[in-house]
Amino acid sequence: MKTKTKRQPKARRTRQPYDGSTRSPWFRTESDNSTTDASQATSAPARLVHPFSIPSTVATSATGALSFRDFCVHHVKTHYPDVEPRNDWELTQMTMKPFEGSADEVYAALDKEYIEHVKMFGFEEANYMGSGLMDTEIEPTGV
C-alpha cells in the first residue's frame, strides 16, 4: 500500500511594505531623496511625492489653472537641465516618462520612440499628440 507524503509549501519571500527593490520609480518618498542614515530615521511614515507635482514656482491663474506647456517646460528644465526638447512631441514625452543618461542618450531614446509612434499612429497623429495637449489648461489636483 502506497502512502502519500504531504508536500511542504514553498517558502515565500516575505515582502515588506514599500520594498525598495520592487517599488516603481514613478513614486518616491521624501526619505528616498534624503541623505540621512537609518539611525536618524523617524517613526513618522514618509509622505509620497509624485514627480509630476506642480511646484510652487510655476505661475498659476486665479483659479489655479496653468497651461500644460508651462508645466512641461518647468518639468523638463528641472529634471533634464542639459537636454533641450526639439519640438512639442519631445517636450510631452520628457514630461510623461523618465529618461536617463547623457543628452545624446536621451535624444537617441526620443528618436527611437518617435519612429515607433510614427509607425503606430502615422506622422500627423504622432505630431498632434504633442502639440494638441500643449495649449490646454490644467488644474492642480494635489495628487
Backbone as a printed PyTorch tensor [residue, N CA C, xyz], in Angstrom:
tensor([[[  0.8390,  -1.1730,   0.0000],
         [  0.0000,   0.0000,   0.0000],
         [  0.8880,   1.2420,   0.0000]],

        [[  0.5590,   2.1590,  -0.9070],
         [  1.3480,   3.3790,  -1.0150],
         [  0.7760,   4.4370,  -0.0840]],

        [[  1.6750,   5.1840,   0.4890],
         [  1.2310,   6.2990,   1.3310],
         [  1.6920,   7.6010,   0.6880]],

        [[  0.8240,   8.5390,   0.7230],
         [  1.1670,   9.8360,   0.1500],
         [  1.8900,  10.6640,   1.1980]],

        [[  2.9190,  11.2940,   0.7450],
         [  3.6170,  12.2040,   1.6520],
         [  3.0800,  13.6040,   1.4170]],

        [[  2.9630,  14.3210,   2.4690],
         [  2.4790,  15.6940,   2.3540],
         [  3.6080,  16.5760,   1.8440]],

        [[  3.2690,  17.3640,   0.8560],
         [  4.2700,  18.2920,   0.3330],
         [  4.3110,  19.5320,   1.2100]],

        [[  5.5000,  19.9430,   1.4560],
         [  5.6720,  21.1700,   2.2210],
         [  5.4720,  22.3630,   1.2820]],

        [[  4.7290,  23.3610,   1.7300],
         [  4.5630,  24.5380,   0.8750],
         [  5.9090,  25.2310,   0.6720]],

        [[  6.0600,  25.8020,  -0.5010],
         [  7.3000,  26.5080,  -0.7980],
         [  7.4390,  27.7140,   0.1190]],

        [[  8.6510,  27.9290,   0.5270],
         [  8.9120,  29.0990,   1.3640],
         [  8.7950,  30.3450,   0.4990]],

        [[  8.0210,  31.2780,   0.9500],
         [  7.8350,  32.5130,   0.2020],
         [  8.7120,  33.6000,   0.7960]],

        [[  9.1850,  34.4200,  -0.0840],
         [  9.9660,  35.5650,   0.3710],
         [  8.9870,  36.5730,   0.9570]],

        [[  9.2280,  36.9680,   2.1570],
         [  8.3330,  37.9430,   2.7680],
         [  8.7020,  39.3200,   2.2580]],

        [[  7.7060,  40.0090,   1.7860],
         [  7.9270,  41.3620,   1.2760],
         [  7.4740,  42.3580,   2.3180]],

        [[  8.2880,  43.3100,   2.5210],
         [  7.9400,  44.3930,   3.4190],
         [  7.1590,  45.4430,   2.6250]],

        [[  6.2810,  46.1890,   3.2910],
         [  5.5800,  47.2490,   2.5700],
         [  6.5870,  48.2340,   1.9810]],

        [[  6.3420,  48.6480,   0.7770],
         [  7.2020,  49.6030,   0.0860],
         [  8.6240,  49.0880,  -0.0320]],

        [[  8.7430,  47.8220,  -0.3590],
         [ 10.0500,  47.2140,  -0.5740],
         [ 10.7140,  47.9550,  -1.7280]],

        [[ 11.8610,  48.5580,  -1.4800],
         [ 12.5350,  49.3910,  -2.4690],
         [ 12.9390,  48.6510,  -3.7220]],

        [[ 13.1410,  47.3390,  -3.6330],
         [ 13.5840,  46.6080,  -4.8130],
         [ 12.4730,  46.4320,  -5.8360]],

        [[ 11.2290,  46.5160,  -5.4100],
         [ 10.1240,  46.3280,  -6.3440],
         [  9.3060,  47.5960,  -6.5330]],

        [[  9.6600,  48.6600,  -5.8690],
         [  8.8870,  49.8890,  -5.9430],
         [  9.0700,  50.5410,  -7.3010]],

        [[  7.9940,  51.0300,  -7.8240],
         [  8.0320,  51.7330,  -9.0990],
         [  8.8220,  53.0250,  -8.9340]],

        [[  9.6430,  53.3930,  -9.9240],
         [ 10.3960,  54.6340,  -9.8060],
         [  9.5180,  55.8690,  -9.9420]],

        [[  8.2460,  55.6970, -10.3410],
         [  7.3760,  56.8490, -10.5150],
         [  7.0410,  57.5150,  -9.2020]],

        [[  6.8900,  56.7270,  -8.1550],
         [  6.6020,  57.3120,  -6.8650],
         [  7.8000,  57.1170,  -5.9700]],

        [[  8.1200,  58.1170,  -5.2490],
         [  9.2290,  58.0180,  -4.3160],
         [  8.8140,  58.7230,  -3.0390]],

        [[  9.4490,  58.3980,  -1.9630],
         [  9.1370,  59.0660,  -0.7160],
         [ 10.1430,  60.1680,  -0.4930]],

        [[  9.7680,  61.1200,   0.3470],
         [ 10.7000,  62.1960,   0.6370],
         [ 11.9610,  61.6450,   1.2820]],

        [[ 11.8290,  60.5630,   2.0500],
         [ 13.0080,  59.9920,   2.6940],
         [ 13.9320,  59.3370,   1.6770]],

        [[ 13.4090,  58.9390,   0.4930],
         [ 14.2670,  58.3780,  -0.5530],
         [ 15.2530,  59.4160,  -1.0540]],

        [[ 14.8700,  60.6790,  -0.9890],
         [ 15.7160,  61.7410,  -1.5110],
         [ 16.6990,  62.2620,  -0.4750]],

        [[ 16.4900,  61.9380,   0.7690],
         [ 17.3590,  62.4750,   1.8080],
         [ 18.6240,  61.6550,   1.9200]],

        [[ 19.6000,  62.2320,   2.5790],
         [ 20.8830,  61.5540,   2.7390],
         [ 21.0750,  61.0750,   4.1670]],

        [[ 20.0000,  60.9710,   4.9250],
         [ 20.1240,  60.5300,   6.3050],
         [ 20.3180,  59.0360,   6.3560]],

        [[ 20.9910,  58.5770,   7.3960],
         [ 21.1760,  57.1390,   7.5370],
         [ 20.0580,  56.5540,   8.3780]],

        [[ 20.0510,  55.2500,   8.5310],
         [ 18.9570,  54.5550,   9.2130],
         [ 18.8500,  54.9590,  10.6760]],

        [[ 19.9430,  55.3370,  11.3140],
         [ 19.8920,  55.6950,  12.7270],
         [ 19.1570,  57.0040,  12.9480]],

        [[ 19.0380,  57.8260,  11.9130],
         [ 18.3500,  59.0980,  12.0460],
         [ 16.9030,  59.0230,  11.5760]],

        [[ 16.4420,  57.8490,  11.1990],
         [ 15.0830,  57.6970,  10.6800],
         [ 14.0690,  57.9850,  11.7690]],

        [[ 12.9810,  58.6240,  11.3900],
         [ 11.9230,  58.9200,  12.3420],
         [ 10.8520,  57.8570,  12.2340]],

        [[  9.9820,  57.8210,  13.2200],
         [  8.9230,  56.8210,  13.1990],
         [  7.7480,  57.2640,  12.3410]],

        [[  7.7110,  58.5280,  11.9370],
         [  6.6130,  59.0080,  11.1070],
         [  6.7440,  58.4410,   9.7000]],

        [[  5.6220,  58.0370,   9.0980],
         [  5.7080,  57.4980,   7.7400],
         [  6.1100,  58.5920,   6.7600]],

        [[  6.8340,  58.2010,   5.7480],
         [  7.2750,  59.1530,   4.7320],
         [  6.1040,  59.4970,   3.8230]],

        [[  6.0390,  60.7330,   3.3880],
         [  4.9700,  61.1980,   2.5120],
         [  5.3520,  60.9060,   1.0720]],

        [[  4.4050,  60.3820,   0.2890],
         [  4.6730,  60.0970,  -1.1190],
         [  4.7090,  61.3950,  -1.9120]],

        [[  5.6570,  61.4820,  -2.8200],
         [  5.7900,  62.6520,  -3.6740],
         [  5.7470,  62.1780,  -5.1150]],

        [[  4.7940,  62.6720,  -5.8720],
         [  4.6870,  62.3010,  -7.2810],
         [  5.6140,  63.2060,  -8.0820]],

        [[  6.3610,  62.6730,  -9.0490],
         [  7.3020,  63.5090,  -9.7930],
         [  6.6310,  64.5830, -10.6320]],

        [[  5.3220,  64.4510, -10.8700],
         [  4.6390,  65.4430, -11.6740],
         [  3.9270,  66.4770, -10.8120]],

        [[  4.2370,  66.5230,  -9.5160],
         [  3.6280,  67.5160,  -8.6560],
         [  3.9960,  68.9040,  -9.1520]],

        [[  3.0380,  69.7910,  -9.1550],
         [  3.2950,  71.1360,  -9.6470],
         [  4.0190,  71.9150,  -8.5580]],

        [[  5.2250,  72.3600,  -8.8290],
         [  5.9720,  73.1060,  -7.8320],
         [  5.3800,  74.4890,  -7.6380]],

        [[  5.6530,  75.0860,  -6.5060],
         [  5.0800,  76.3850,  -6.2010],
         [  5.6830,  77.4950,  -7.0440]],

        [[  6.7780,  77.2490,  -7.7620],
         [  7.4160,  78.2890,  -8.5640],
         [  6.7560,  78.4870,  -9.9200]],

        [[  5.8300,  77.5990, -10.3140],
         [  5.1360,  77.7490, -11.5930],
         [  3.9320,  78.6480, -11.3750]],

        [[  3.8320,  79.7130, -12.1870],
         [  2.7360,  80.6610, -12.0330],
         [  1.4220,  80.0200, -12.4500]],

        [[  0.3870,  80.2480, -11.6590],
         [ -0.9380,  79.7370, -11.9770],
         [ -1.9160,  80.8980, -12.0420]],

        [[ -3.0760,  80.6690, -12.6540],
         [ -4.0980,  81.7070, -12.7220],
         [ -4.8380,  81.7680, -11.3930]],

        [[ -5.8000,  82.6870, -11.3050],
         [ -6.5610,  82.8430, -10.0680],
         [ -7.3330,  81.5770,  -9.7250]],

        [[ -7.7340,  80.8090, -10.7390],
         [ -8.4640,  79.5730, -10.4790],
         [ -7.5210,  78.4100, -10.1960]],

        [[ -6.2290,  78.6400, -10.3280],
         [ -5.2570,  77.5710, -10.1090],
         [ -4.8520,  76.8710, -11.3860]],

        [[ -5.4720,  77.2410, -12.5220],
         [ -5.1540,  76.5860, -13.7910],
         [ -3.8810,  77.1820, -14.3850]],

        [[ -3.1460,  76.3630, -15.1110],
         [ -1.9820,  76.8240, -15.8460],
         [ -1.9160,  76.0570, -17.1500]],

        [[ -1.1630,  76.5670, -18.0860],
         [ -1.0900,  75.8630, -19.3670],
         [ -0.2070,  74.6320, -19.2070]],

        [[ -0.5700,  73.5950, -19.9250],
         [  0.2050,  72.3550, -19.8800],
         [  1.6130,  72.6020, -20.4010]],

        [[  1.7630,  73.5060, -21.3580],
         [  3.0810,  73.8390, -21.8960],
         [  3.9840,  74.4120, -20.7970]],

        [[  3.4560,  75.3460, -19.9930],
         [  4.2580,  75.9270, -18.9080],
         [  4.6990,  74.8550, -17.9190]],

        [[  3.7690,  73.9660, -17.5990],
         [  4.1070,  72.8870, -16.6780],
         [  5.2010,  71.9970, -17.2570]],

        [[  5.0590,  71.6270, -18.5390],
         [  6.0410,  70.7440, -19.1870],
         [  7.4130,  71.3960, -19.2610]],

        [[  7.4530,  72.6640, -19.6340],
         [  8.7390,  73.3670, -19.7340],
         [  9.4240,  73.3940, -18.3770]],

        [[  8.6710,  73.7020, -17.3370],
         [  9.2600,  73.7320, -15.9920],
         [  9.7640,  72.3500, -15.5930]],

        [[  8.9770,  71.3300, -15.8620],
         [  9.3630,  69.9620, -15.5030],
         [ 10.6430,  69.5460, -16.2230]],

        [[ 10.7170,  69.8070, -17.5090],
         [ 11.8900,  69.3950, -18.2890],
         [ 13.1270,  70.1710, -17.8520]],

        [[ 12.9910,  71.4730, -17.6100],
         [ 14.1490,  72.2560, -17.1520],
         [ 14.6400,  71.7720, -15.7960]],

        [[ 13.7190,  71.3290, -14.9580],
         [ 14.0890,  70.8500, -13.6300],
         [ 14.7520,  69.4820, -13.6860]],

        [[ 14.1920,  68.5660, -14.4640],
         [ 14.6720,  67.1830, -14.4720],
         [ 15.7290,  66.8860, -15.5280]],

        [[ 15.7840,  67.6850, -16.5820],
         [ 16.7500,  67.4670, -17.6670],
         [ 17.4310,  68.7910, -18.0170]],

        [[ 18.2730,  69.3230, -17.1420],
         [ 18.8560,  70.6430, -17.4010],
         [ 19.7580,  70.6920, -18.6330]],

        [[ 20.3200,  69.5690, -19.0440],
         [ 21.2370,  69.5530, -20.1870],
         [ 20.5610,  69.2010, -21.5060]],

        [[ 19.2590,  68.9250, -21.4770],
         [ 18.5500,  68.4880, -22.6790],
         [ 17.4960,  69.5290, -23.0410]],

        [[ 17.5520,  69.9980, -24.2630],
         [ 16.5700,  70.9610, -24.7630],
         [ 15.6320,  70.2380, -25.7250]],

        [[ 14.3210,  70.1450, -25.4120],
         [ 13.3990,  69.4770, -26.3310],
         [ 13.3800,  70.1940, -27.6790]],

        [[ 13.3680,  69.4140, -28.7480],
         [ 13.4230,  69.9860, -30.0940],
         [ 12.0420,  70.3020, -30.6540]],

        [[ 10.9890,  69.7540, -30.0370],
         [  9.6260,  70.0100, -30.5170],
         [  8.6370,  69.6580, -29.4060]],

        [[  7.3530,  69.9120, -29.6790],
         [  6.3210,  69.6530, -28.6700],
         [  6.2120,  68.1770, -28.3280]],

        [[  6.4010,  67.3160, -29.3020],
         [  6.3110,  65.8820, -29.0350],
         [  7.3650,  65.4680, -28.0140]],

        [[  8.5950,  65.9340, -28.1920],
         [  9.6580,  65.5930, -27.2380],
         [  9.3860,  66.2010, -25.8700]],

        [[  8.8590,  67.4130, -25.8460],
         [  8.5150,  68.0520, -24.5780],
         [  7.4810,  67.2180, -23.8270]],

        [[  6.4810,  66.7300, -24.5430],
         [  5.4590,  65.8840, -23.9230],
         [  6.0530,  64.5810, -23.4160]],

        [[  6.8630,  63.9250, -24.2340],
         [  7.4510,  62.6400, -23.8360],
         [  8.3700,  62.7910, -22.6330]],

        [[  9.1590,  63.8510, -22.6030],
         [ 10.0890,  64.0570, -21.4880],
         [  9.3510,  64.3800, -20.2000]],

        [[  8.1290,  64.8800, -20.3140],
         [  7.3210,  65.1450, -19.1290],
         [  6.6270,  63.8810, -18.6490]],

        [[  6.2050,  63.0400, -19.5750],
         [  5.4000,  61.8710, -19.2390],
         [  6.1880,  60.6720, -18.7400]],

        [[  7.4360,  60.5290, -19.1310],
         [  8.1910,  59.3440, -18.7270],
         [  9.6390,  59.7180, -18.4570]],

        [[ 10.2920,  58.9560, -17.5980],
         [ 11.6840,  59.2820, -17.2620],
         [ 12.6620,  58.7900, -18.3250]],

        [[ 13.6830,  59.5770, -18.5520],
         [ 14.7860,  59.2080, -19.4340],
         [ 16.0730,  59.3660, -18.6350]],

        [[ 17.0050,  58.4590, -18.8560],
         [ 18.2660,  58.5190, -18.1330],
         [ 19.4180,  58.5830, -19.1160]],

        [[ 20.5310,  59.1170, -18.6530],
         [ 21.7300,  59.1530, -19.4660],
         [ 22.1020,  60.5650, -19.8740]],

        [[ 23.0960,  60.6470, -20.7360],
         [ 23.5650,  61.9360, -21.2310],
         [ 22.5410,  62.5090, -22.2060]],

        [[ 22.7810,  63.7420, -22.6230],
         [ 21.8730,  64.3850, -23.5740],
         [ 21.7940,  63.5860, -24.8710]],

        [[ 22.9280,  63.0780, -25.3370],
         [ 22.9230,  62.2790, -26.5710],
         [ 22.1080,  61.0000, -26.4100]],

        [[ 22.1970,  60.3610, -25.2440],
         [ 21.4300,  59.1370, -24.9950],
         [ 19.9360,  59.4330, -24.9250]],

        [[ 19.5840,  60.5640, -24.3140],
         [ 18.1700,  60.9490, -24.2350],
         [ 17.6330,  61.2400, -25.6370]],

        [[ 18.3960,  61.9800, -26.4420],
         [ 17.9620,  62.2630, -27.8170],
         [ 17.8130,  60.9770, -28.6280]],

        [[ 18.7320,  60.0320, -28.4480],
         [ 18.6440,  58.7540, -29.1740],
         [ 17.3850,  57.9920, -28.7690]],

        [[ 17.0780,  57.9740, -27.4590],
         [ 15.8720,  57.2910, -26.9810],
         [ 14.6170,  57.9830, -27.5160]],

        [[ 14.6190,  59.3130, -27.5390],
         [ 13.4760,  60.0510, -28.0760],
         [ 13.2950,  59.7820, -29.5670]],

        [[ 14.3900,  59.7420, -30.3180],
         [ 14.2990,  59.4520, -31.7530],
         [ 13.7110,  58.0670, -31.9960]],

        [[ 14.1520,  57.1000, -31.2010],
         [ 13.6490,  55.7270, -31.3450],
         [ 12.1460,  55.6710, -31.0450]],

        [[ 11.7210,  56.3450, -29.9740],
         [ 10.2970,  56.3560, -29.6290],
         [  9.4720,  57.0790, -30.6880]],

        [[ 10.0270,  58.1490, -31.2380],
         [  9.3000,  58.8960, -32.2650],
         [  9.0550,  58.0280, -33.4950]],

        [[ 10.0570,  57.2780, -33.8890],
         [  9.9010,  56.3710, -35.0340],
         [  8.7980,  55.3560, -34.7560]],

        [[  8.7680,  54.8130, -33.5370],
         [  7.7240,  53.8500, -33.1730],
         [  6.3450,  54.5030, -33.1890]],

        [[  6.2430,  55.7350, -32.6750],
         [  4.9560,  56.4290, -32.6830],
         [  4.4770,  56.6920, -34.1090]],

        [[  5.3840,  57.0910, -34.9810],
         [  5.0010,  57.3450, -36.3700],
         [  4.5430,  56.0520, -37.0330]],

        [[  5.2220,  54.9420, -36.7490],
         [  4.8030,  53.6510, -37.3090],
         [  3.4070,  53.2680, -36.8240]],

        [[  3.1290,  53.5040, -35.5420],
         [  1.8430,  53.0990, -34.9630],
         [  0.7030,  54.0360, -35.3410]],

        [[  0.9490,  55.3530, -35.3050],
         [ -0.1380,  56.3170, -35.4400],
         [ -0.0940,  57.1490, -36.7170]],

        [[  1.0020,  57.1210, -37.4260],
         [  1.1550,  57.9770, -38.5990],
         [  1.8140,  59.2890, -38.2180]],

        [[  2.3750,  59.9610, -39.2120],
         [  3.1530,  61.1740, -38.9760],
         [  2.3220,  62.2870, -38.3490]],

        [[  1.1590,  62.5840, -38.9340],
         [  0.3420,  63.6980, -38.4500],
         [ -0.1780,  63.4520, -37.0400]],

        [[ -0.6630,  62.2460, -36.7870],
         [ -1.2010,  61.9380, -35.4610],
         [ -0.1030,  61.9580, -34.4010]],

        [[  1.0680,  61.4480, -34.7230],
         [  2.1790,  61.4570, -33.7660],
         [  2.5560,  62.8860, -33.4030]],

        [[  2.5820,  63.7780, -34.3750],
         [  2.9100,  65.1760, -34.0900],
         [  1.7960,  65.8690, -33.3210]],

        [[  0.5360,  65.5290, -33.6410],
         [ -0.5840,  66.1370, -32.9280],
         [ -0.6060,  65.7110, -31.4650]],

        [[ -0.1450,  64.4970, -31.1830],
         [ -0.1230,  64.0200, -29.7970],
         [  0.6660,  64.9720, -28.9110]],

        [[  1.7090,  65.5590, -29.4370],
         [  2.4970,  66.5040, -28.6510],
         [  1.9030,  67.8910, -28.6510]],

        [[  1.6170,  68.4220, -29.8290],
         [  1.1720,  69.8110, -29.9190],
         [ -0.2710,  69.9950, -29.4670]],

        [[ -1.0970,  68.9770, -29.6040],
         [ -2.5030,  69.1050, -29.2360],
         [ -2.7250,  69.3330, -27.7530]],

        [[ -1.8570,  68.8220, -26.9360],
         [ -2.0100,  68.9730, -25.4900],
         [ -1.4510,  70.2820, -24.9520]],

        [[ -0.5100,  70.8570, -25.6380],
         [  0.2690,  71.9630, -25.0870],
         [ -0.5450,  73.1830, -24.6920]],

        [[ -1.5820,  73.5180, -25.4170],
         [ -2.3370,  74.7310, -25.1280],
         [ -3.5210,  74.4970, -24.2040]],

        [[ -3.6810,  73.2940, -23.7060],
         [ -4.7770,  73.0330, -22.7770],
         [ -4.4260,  73.5750, -21.3980]],

        [[ -5.4550,  73.9220, -20.6620],
         [ -5.2720,  74.3870, -19.2900],
         [ -5.4160,  73.1970, -18.3580]],

        [[ -4.5400,  73.1050, -17.3840],
         [ -4.6420,  72.0470, -16.3830],
         [ -4.7700,  72.6940, -15.0160]],

        [[ -5.4190,  71.9930, -14.1110],
         [ -5.5640,  72.4900, -12.7510],
         [ -4.9020,  71.5220, -11.8030]],

        [[ -4.1430,  72.0420, -10.8530],
         [ -3.5120,  71.1530,  -9.8790],
         [ -4.5690,  70.4590,  -9.0350]],

        [[ -4.3830,  69.1680,  -8.8290],
         [ -5.3500,  68.3990,  -8.0490],
         [ -4.8260,  68.0610,  -6.6640]],

        [[ -3.5690,  68.3220,  -6.4090],
         [ -2.9930,  67.9800,  -5.1200],
         [ -2.4640,  66.5720,  -5.0680]],

        [[ -2.5370,  65.8400,  -6.1730],
         [ -2.0440,  64.4640,  -6.2060],
         [ -0.5850,  64.4700,  -6.5270]]])
